[in-house]
Amino acid sequence: MLCPRADIAPDGLEAAIESKGWSATRVDAYRTRLARRLPAEACAALRQGLVDAVTFTSASTVRGFVSALDSTRGGVRLDGHVKLVCIGPVSAREARANGMRVSAVASPHTIEGLVAALERVFG
């Protein structure tokens, strides 16, 4: 079985596949690069209270956002009205580990589930 994954994806999937009797080959299909800081437009929207939600689709998107937010000039912070919605428990755990309050976790852990979670939060 070919397992195309991110370069920073944790180990374990291949071993789980092999425990089922299959042969697994991991291929790093893409590299994750983190932004140095948030774009000016995003900072302005956060400062002006124009952002209602931030969604996270992986633990690395949480880490990237936190890193970019921390290094942004002017110290942009999330206030209480911004809802944080995660695609699954791994991204939610990472958000909480970074001091964020998660408003919802998608179920199922798909883009459709993420949209449904947003609808629940704002419904």
C-alpha positions as CSV (number, residue, x, y, z in Angstrom):
1,M,0.0,0.0,0.0
2,L,1.3,3.4,-0.9
3,C,1.0,6.0,1.9
4,P,1.5,9.5,0.6
5,R,1.9,11.7,3.6
6,A,3.1,15.1,4.8
7,D,6.8,15.3,5.6
8,I,6.0,16.0,9.2
9,A,3.2,13.4,9.6
10,P,3.9,11.3,12.7
11,D,5.0,7.7,12.4
12,G,2.6,4.9,13.1
13,L,0.2,4.6,10.2
14,E,2.5,2.3,8.2
15,A,3.0,0.0,11.3
16,A,-0.7,-0.2,11.8
17,I,-1.2,-1.2,8.2
18,E,1.6,-3.8,8.4
19,S,0.0,-5.2,11.5
20,K,-2.9,-6.1,9.3
21,G,-0.7,-8.1,7.0
22,W,-0.2,-5.5,4.3
23,S,3.1,-4.0,3.1
24,A,3.2,-0.2,3.5
25,T,5.5,2.2,1.8
26,R,5.5,5.8,3.0
27,V,6.2,8.6,0.5
28,D,6.5,12.2,1.6
29,A,4.1,13.7,-0.8
30,Y,4.4,17.3,0.3
31,R,6.3,19.6,2.7
32,T,4.7,21.6,5.3
33,R,6.0,25.2,5.5
34,L,4.9,27.6,8.2
35,A,4.3,31.3,7.5
36,R,6.5,33.6,9.4
37,R,3.7,35.9,10.3
38,L,0.0,36.5,9.5
39,P,-0.8,38.6,6.4
40,A,-1.6,42.2,7.1
41,E,-5.2,41.7,6.0
42,A,-5.7,38.9,8.6
43,C,-4.1,41.0,11.3
44,A,-6.4,43.9,10.5
45,A,-9.5,41.7,10.5
46,L,-8.5,40.2,13.9
47,R,-7.8,43.6,15.4
48,Q,-11.1,45.0,14.1
49,G,-13.2,42.0,15.4
50,L,-14.2,41.0,11.9
51,V,-13.2,37.3,12.3
52,D,-15.9,35.0,13.6
53,A,-14.1,31.7,13.4
54,V,-10.7,30.1,12.7
55,T,-10.7,26.5,11.5
56,F,-7.8,24.0,11.9
57,T,-7.4,21.0,9.7
58,S,-4.4,19.5,11.4
59,A,-2.1,19.9,14.4
60,S,0.5,21.5,12.1
61,T,-2.0,24.2,11.1
62,V,-2.5,25.0,14.8
63,R,1.3,25.2,15.3
64,G,1.7,27.3,12.2
65,F,-1.1,29.7,13.2
66,V,0.2,30.1,16.8
67,S,3.8,30.7,15.5
68,A,2.6,33.3,12.9
69,L,0.3,34.9,15.5
70,D,3.1,35.2,18.1
71,S,5.6,36.7,15.6
72,T,3.1,39.2,14.1
73,R,4.0,42.8,14.9
74,G,1.5,44.4,17.2
75,G,0.8,41.3,19.1
76,V,-2.5,40.3,17.5
77,R,-4.5,38.1,19.9
78,L,-7.7,36.1,19.6
79,D,-10.4,37.5,21.7
80,G,-13.3,35.6,23.2
81,H,-15.7,36.0,20.3
82,V,-13.6,34.2,17.8
83,K,-14.7,30.5,17.6
84,L,-12.0,27.9,17.1
85,V,-13.2,24.8,15.2
86,C,-11.0,21.7,14.7
87,I,-11.3,18.9,12.2
88,G,-10.5,16.3,14.7
89,P,-9.3,15.4,18.2
90,V,-5.6,15.7,17.3
91,S,-5.9,19.3,16.1
92,A,-8.2,20.1,19.0
93,R,-5.6,18.6,21.5
94,E,-2.9,20.8,19.9
95,A,-5.0,23.9,20.1
96,R,-5.8,23.3,23.8
97,A,-2.1,22.6,24.5
98,N,-1.4,26.1,23.0
99,G,-3.9,27.7,25.4
100,M,-6.8,28.0,23.0
101,R,-10.5,27.3,23.8
102,V,-11.9,25.0,21.2
103,S,-15.6,25.7,20.3
104,A,-16.2,22.5,18.3
105,V,-14.6,19.4,16.9
106,A,-15.8,18.0,13.6
107,S,-17.5,14.6,13.5
108,P,-16.9,13.0,11.1
109,H,-13.4,14.3,10.7
110,T,-13.8,15.6,7.2
111,I,-14.2,19.0,5.5
112,E,-18.0,18.3,5.5
113,G,-17.8,17.6,9.2
114,L,-15.9,20.8,9.7
115,V,-18.6,22.8,7.9
116,A,-21.3,21.0,10.0
117,A,-19.3,21.9,13.2
118,L,-19.3,25.5,12.1
119,E,-23.0,25.4,11.5
120,R,-23.5,24.0,15.0
121,V,-21.4,26.7,16.6
122,F,-23.2,29.5,14.7
123,G,-26.6,27.8,14.3
